[in-house]
Each structure stands twice: as C-alpha cells, then as structure tokens.
C-alpha cells in the first residue's frame, strides 16, 4: 500500500452514532457477564481512543492508498472497524472481515457494522481456513487478541493450537497464552507485503514462553515499531496488564533494518524511542530492558552475577495458607505437636526493618509468631501417635484440601516443600516506592522460613564456606543489594506499575567489581 492522505476530519454522524451505540452495547455486556468470566475468556474491550491511535499509526507506517482488505481476528463489538472507518478513507476500503467466537458480541457487531460493509463470522479464528490466493488475503490486520492465560485453555484446544503453530514453524511453549497463537496463526492470513497492528501484553518481551513470538517479530516479518505504554498507564480498565503495540509488515527484514522501540503514554507522540537492528534482537533473551536503557546493548558482561553467589528459589507455596499457617497461640490451643511446626515469616508489609533479628527460640523478633504445619508422617501414624493433629487434618479433609492442586501433588498432602531459613530474602512482587525502588531485601537472622511472596537466597557451597571464614561477608553482600542498581530492570512490570521478579531474573543481576573483589579475597583464604 502506498501512502495516502488521511481522510478529512469532518462530521461523520452515522459512524459516530453507531460507535455510541457500540459503547453502550459493550457496557451492557460487561455488566451482564461477570468480570471473572470475562477474565477467563480474555474479553477485554479495546478503548476507542487506543484503537484509533493504532490504526493511525498503521496508516502512517504502512500507507493508506488502498485497496485495503481489513481483518480483525477477535472482533468483539467492532471497535477496530470503527477505527478503520475513522482513519482510512471509505473509498480505499475494499473488504472488511471480522471473527468473533462469542455469538452475542458477533450479533452486536453484525447489526452495527454490517450495513457499513463489515462481514462478521461468528466462529473461532484459529479454526478458520485462510484464503489460498494471496490477492484474496487481507493486507491490513488490526487486533486485540483474547488474553487467555495458558491454564484457562482446554488441554485439547492447547494441543491443537500448538500443532497449528508447529505447522507454521513455531514451537510454542505450553505456558504461552492464547494471544500468542492468534498473532502467529494470523501469518497464514496476511497477504505478502501487507501490514498488521496488534496490542498484546508486554510480558512476551521477557518471559521464556515469549521466545517464539520474539523470533517471529525479529526474523520472519519486518517489525516497524514496538511501543510499550507506561506501566502505570493501564490501557484496559478491567485488566492490570502493561500493554505493547506492535506494527509489522509481512516480509522478511532487510539486513540493515532497525526496529523502533518507543515508550510512553501516547502511542503517536512517544516519550522516547531508540532503534535496534533486527539482527541484534535475535541474540537477546529479553527485550524489556531496551525500553529502559539507552546503553543496554554493547555492554561488557559481568564476571559474576548473583546466581554465581546464591541458589535462588521461590518461597514455599502451601496451597492453603489459612489452614497450614497459624498463629503460634492457636496452634498451641489446638495442641498441634511442636515437632511439626516451623516458624514462618509474615508478609513483607508487616516487616518494618530490613534486618530480621531472632529470638532465642528462632522466631523473628518483634514480628507475629506464625508457624507452618509440616508433617512427614502417614495418616495412620498421625492417627496413632497424635490424635489432636489427626483431628485438625480431618478439618482440612472436610474442606477438600487434599484435592487441591498443590496438596495433592505432595505425599502426604500436609507435608511442605523443603525451604530452610534463608539468610537473605527478596520480595517477589511489589510496586515502586517513593525512592524509586520496588523490591526489598531482608537480612534474616531468624530460623523462619518464608512463603512464595519472597525469593530465598541460599549461598552457593563455596560462599557458605567463605562466610564461615569471614562472618561479615553475607552482611556486606546484603548491604550491596540494598543499593544495587538494575534490580527493577532485571524483572518485569505489569499494569498499574506492579513489578515482579523471578528467581532466574534476580540471578541475572550483575555483581559489581567491588563485591567480586571482596568475595575473591575471602576465597583466597580458603
């Protein structure tokens, strides 16, 4: 498509009247269908202003001379068709097609936009055969694909989607959400040289299960722009997800092609941008840092990362905290055996100081005295030796706890993961504070283990030995982590400014030369 002037911004009474009716229908649908159900289905309606901005960006980058053959694979109430008609001249729109699996939404779109030229097919896009002739395929796709998490996908559906993606040359990780398949499977629909604009969750930039989508954008198509909205600027009011808009053309990138990474709250007027060679993107396992650091590429690798110093594990997950974690006084009232009760830290919100001191009995000083029930004995052994514990476990059985996912994977179901007390901990998920930092580190001198709201840092064997030679070594490492740069950047950001960091991401944090020198000096004495 060659560039053409935007359509005049004159009065469009019919178009705007139908958009107003669409907005009312969308609101009624959102009120009628519970949000929890819409979340499982991934039904998050695109704000009209965002849809219009996306189509305007597509027109600028891909041209608008026509004829335009339009497709929306996840139509909803048709907001992208409205944006198409608002941005592109009606004269250049040749065909317009939309798929919508929800028949109620498909009916709304058909009634509103059918008279204006939109063909609505009430079926699953991922099952629809693409046109065989290139001239019959759409040359402009705009879509907000359903954000259905992998665990909400039926196993048979997931297997089918993986096979379909594999036929196109993509080995999609089983943890990938439905939006990944929508985008990759649309490749068979998009005409050669045609263009697409998608809004998808920003998670694919960094997670392992986003690797095939990143490979597709870096090598199969020519990606023009990847724009990430500010994490605090949630585009969808009913989904706390940081969003990314991607614009690409269906042709392989030239050897010298560069992708524009932009960021900010305004898609058409970004707060900043940088250009990264497409070939360089193939060698990167994470793209998120490209939005944060103008010097992210070309830096020298550190000699050590935090993973060289520590085994980093997620805190233990019980599957039923209200049953397995008790106040010590209640456990005493229930006459639960002390041999099967371990001290456990409360939420980090209840810990005012980064230093967790210990009471003589191992409980954290000045914090709620919580215990974790962890028993390795069989039910018959418990019944014979500890009748009070047996009675308590029967309460859990009455609640159906042994059938829950995590307890049923353990034997016995009331035993716990092996998570000894860790000398250093990090919060797993948090928002940035006034000092600009999100994650908190704690120096733990107590014998309390921790739940899965923490990451637990266990010294590698050589560091454990070194710390016995120099008792201040772990304290000095902890002080370094208190002020280390790049911790937030190692993780990822979700909608509303929520930061999360996985063990492998924290482990990738580069360690300074000063700390390396301190560690080396102790190792020389071993």
Secondary structure, 3 states (H helix, E strand, C coil): CCCCCCCCCCCCHHHHHHHHHHHHHHHHHHHHCCHHHHHHHCCCCCCHHHHHHHHHHHHHHHCCCCCEEEEECCCCCCHHHHHHHHHCCHHHEEEEEEECCCHHHHHHHHHHHHHHCEEEECCCHHHCCCCCCHHHCCCEEEECCCCCCHHHCCHHHHHHHHHHHHHCCCCCCCCCCHHHHHHHHHHHCCCCCCEEEEEEEHHHHCCHHHHHHHHHHHHHCEEEEEEECCCCCCCCCCCCCCEEEEEEECCCCCCCCEEEEEECCCCCCCCEEEEEEHHHHCCCCCCHHHHCCCCCCCCCCCCCEHHHHEEEEECECCCCHHHHEEEHHHHHHCCCCHHHEEEECCCHHHCCCCEECECCCCCECCCCCEEEECCCCCHHHHHHHCHHHHHHHHHHHHCCHHHCHHHHCCCCCCCCCCCCCCCEEEECEEECCCCCCCCCEEEECCCCECECCEEEEEECHHHHHHHHHCCCHHHHHHHHHHHCCCHHHHCEEEHHHEEECCHHHHHCCECCHHHHHHHHHHHCCC
